[in-house]
Amino acid sequence: MAKEKDLLFQPFVLGDLALPNRILMAPLTRSRSKQPGDIPWELNAEYYAQRAGSGLIFSEATQVSPQGKGYVFTPGIYSDAQVQGWRKVTSAVHEAGGRIFLQLWHVGRISHPALQPGGAKPVAPSAIKPEGAKAYIGDRLGMVEIPEPRALETDEIPGVVAQFRQGAENARRAGFDGVEIHGANGYLLDQFIRSRSNRRDDMYGGSVENRLRFPLMVAEAVTQVWGRERTGMRVSPTGTFHDMHDDDPLETYGALAAKLNDLGLAYIEVVEDSFQGNEVEGRPEDVIRVIRDNFKGAYIANGNYSADEARQRIGDGLCDLVTFGRLFISNPDLPERFRRNAPLNEYDKDTFYGGDEHGYTDYPALEDQ
Ligand SMILES: Cc1cc2nc3c(=O)[nH]c(=O)nc-3n(C[C@H](O)[C@H](O)[C@H](O)COP(=O)(O)O)c2cc1C
């Protein structure tokens, strides 16, 4: 058989999972779970199955507990109904020939008492309000400012790790192929990792080693459930979304990559650039290099990639795989379009979050156009 010349279509073994191409679907919150109960349902199954041609699908961020919720209509993975709902999604994706990982999520301070059990304050490493960040708390109340969170007590932290472990176990019951731990974009793990949001003076704050302790406990708990071949972590070392900043990303992410390497995770997914805000122009090449040097598993790149840039950087050894976000929203058959160099559908930002099938399952595939 002729060797596939297009690098995007060279197969790849991620952990122990064979992927037919390098064009992966990024995790994308679409806020269309069934209410009440934040339950995945048939509409979500249809959407994901339409995108089964990607090498691997990462599900939208999925809260591991009621406390981990920060948006209306995002799905959970803590109730039996949610597990049953996700089974519909994973079955549909598998029947369509695809593979799907669940993104395990705790928002930390990016929430609002209106979304928290008992109207409690959202929790965080430290009681620091994310400047300028807003929460959407429903049709009636709309966007509101996020208040100052409550710092987690030292002895509460193992309980939050347990939420992730339970989420990982539930993801197995729901028929996923693996899990991605959400350590990016200013949510709870990222809040611990980076210096601006973590001002703790206990064993979970201060030094880099301490700031990484909780995220590494989560990674260890999840790998105990899934095995290291089926576990990865997403990070955003220079992302500014949700008022995030780290004083020394080279040191922080070099250390994190080395620790995740010791745990033997299958991959790290790096949000290198984002429309949601980045501290550097373009990609942080020095941070990318330090992660690549310290981590021997797969490196998945994300952020403003075109097919050609993905080919280029895979060819240059800067990444192994690429996730595409917005392009997968509007192009269910994105790999096929890349293969044929076909035109792409434009995405409509107004239908990113919430609503019905419009802007969700009604983007046409090539064969329907
Ligand atoms: C509508 C929308 C929802 C998103 N939801 C998530 C999410 O649930 N989890 C996550 O890690 N990133 C999320 N992101 C970020 C994307 O995964 C990705 O990092 C970003 O879109 C940049 O990649 P792109 O240029 O290929 O779109 C979201 C982005 C968009 C546009």
The ligand as an SDF file (V2000), in Angstrom:
LIG
                    3D

 31 33  0  0  0  0  0  0  0  0999 V2000
  -17.6730   27.6760   21.5640 C   0  0  0  0  0  0  0  0  0  0  0  0
  -16.4070   27.2870   22.2450 C   0  0  0  0  0  0  0  0  0  0  0  0
  -16.4390   26.4700   23.3590 C   0  0  0  0  0  0  0  0  0  0  0  0
  -15.2500   26.0490   23.9780 C   0  0  0  0  0  0  0  0  0  0  0  0
  -15.3190   25.1740   25.0300 N   0  0  0  0  0  0  0  0  0  0  0  0
  -14.1810   24.6490   25.5490 C   0  0  0  0  0  0  0  0  0  0  0  0
  -14.2480   23.6090   26.5160 C   0  0  0  0  0  0  0  0  0  0  0  0
  -15.3210   23.1210   26.8920 O   0  0  0  0  0  0  0  0  0  0  0  0
  -13.0770   23.1520   27.0150 N   0  0  0  0  0  0  0  0  0  0  0  0
  -11.8580   23.6420   26.6060 C   0  0  0  0  0  0  0  0  0  0  0  0
  -10.8280   23.1900   27.0940 O   0  0  0  0  0  0  0  0  0  0  0  0
  -11.7850   24.6150   25.6750 N   0  0  0  0  0  0  0  0  0  0  0  0
  -12.9000   25.0990   25.1030 C   0  0  0  0  0  0  0  0  0  0  0  0
  -12.8260   26.0250   24.1010 N   0  0  0  0  0  0  0  0  0  0  0  0
  -11.5180   26.3680   23.5270 C   0  0  0  0  0  0  0  0  0  0  0  0
  -11.2390   25.4760   22.3070 C   0  0  0  0  0  0  0  0  0  0  0  0
  -11.0810   24.1190   22.7010 O   0  0  0  0  0  0  0  0  0  0  0  0
   -9.9450   25.9160   21.5820 C   0  0  0  0  0  0  0  0  0  0  0  0
   -8.8990   25.9490   22.4980 O   0  0  0  0  0  0  0  0  0  0  0  0
  -10.1090   27.2680   20.9310 C   0  0  0  0  0  0  0  0  0  0  0  0
  -11.3070   27.3610   20.1930 O   0  0  0  0  0  0  0  0  0  0  0  0
   -8.9320   27.5460   19.9820 C   0  0  0  0  0  0  0  0  0  0  0  0
   -8.8890   26.5590   18.9660 O   0  0  0  0  0  0  0  0  0  0  0  0
   -9.4220   26.8860   17.4740 P   0  0  0  0  0  0  0  0  0  0  0  0
   -8.6290   28.0850   17.0140 O   0  0  0  0  0  0  0  0  0  0  0  0
   -9.0980   25.6480   16.6730 O   0  0  0  0  0  0  0  0  0  0  0  0
  -10.8650   27.1810   17.5610 O   0  0  0  0  0  0  0  0  0  0  0  0
  -14.0000   26.4880   23.4830 C   0  0  0  0  0  0  0  0  0  0  0  0
  -13.9620   27.3360   22.3640 C   0  0  0  0  0  0  0  0  0  0  0  0
  -15.1450   27.7260   21.7390 C   0  0  0  0  0  0  0  0  0  0  0  0
  -15.0760   28.5820   20.4880 C   0  0  0  0  0  0  0  0  0  0  0  0
  1  2  1  0
  2  3  1  0
  2 30  2  0
  3  4  2  0
  4  5  1  0
  4 28  1  0
  5  6  2  0
  6  7  1  0
  6 13  1  0
  7  8  2  0
  7  9  1  0
  9 10  1  0
 10 11  2  0
 10 12  1  0
 12 13  2  0
 13 14  1  0
 14 15  1  0
 14 28  1  0
 15 16  1  0
 16 17  1  0
 16 18  1  0
 18 19  1  0
 18 20  1  0
 20 21  1  0
 20 22  1  0
 22 23  1  0
 23 24  1  0
 24 25  2  0
 24 26  1  0
 24 27  1  0
 28 29  2  0
 29 30  1  0
 30 31  1  0
M  END
$$$$
